[in-house]
């Protein structure tokens, strides 16, 4: 099969593209190499991969010849209030609208990567896909807008699209603005870690290899119009994560308490009944094993530097 991955120089996109190639598919990637974080890290992620510099929000796109598009490109991060809001509208909403237009024109299937941020402080935990969305940050609002766009293009123009809602993906190469990257880097370098909030906030942390498998499975096994939660097998608080990291690393992380960040949900917990039942997918990596892998990757980078 011939596939395209947008956001292919990012944390998840680069590992998705690599997995597709290793599985024998004809796959290429697009990425705008934006400066949300150091583009040099994106260049490193894309090393050895067929990634073209394409801005989905602006450049001409033709998707003819692709059997499917994994649309992971977008502006991440809950710190999306204020002056940066137009960037989120451009990189998430406008980019997705343009890609959906191109996919309809080419008759190409799309798997759209959404986020658990669309739930906000959800009305039920674990949270099933039919829960009423109530995002509490512009990032989640723009992701939800993209989901609505996919539905509208399916209803009006026959877009063949499936949505996966990622619940806090972690592992080697995780973005530098994310908590676990900061945690393992601080521990490896002997620096204190800034913990936002009281540490009781919890997530369905999902190891990147499991997320990649779920995303590919959604492309190959499910009819259009379906939405799937992609969440790790257990819910873990930040305090529990810090304790686990100390155990796998054999050393203690110094913590500095900071105020809660605006737009940061107190809890996410994925109800994965639908994806387990309909796709036969379930997470295979325990939290301790996954965090251990991320720790070893970070420690090796610090040692090499």
Buried (B, 14 or more C-beta within 10 A) or exposed (E): EEBBBBBBBBBBBBBBBBBBBEEEBEBBBBBBBBEBBEBEBBEEBBEEBEBEEBBBBEEEBEBEEBBBBBBBBBBBBBBBEEEBBEBBBBBBBBBBBBBBBBBBEBEBBBBBBBBBBBBBEBEEBBBBBEBEBBBBBBBBBBBBBBBEBBBEBBEEEEBBBBBBBBBBBBBBBBBEEBBBBBBBBBBBEEEEBEBBBEBEBBBBBBBBBBBBBBBBBBBEEBEBBBBBBBBBBBBBBBBBBBEBBEEBBEEEBEBEEEEEEEBBBBBBBBBBEBBBEBBEBEBEBEBBEBBBBBBBBBBEEEEEE
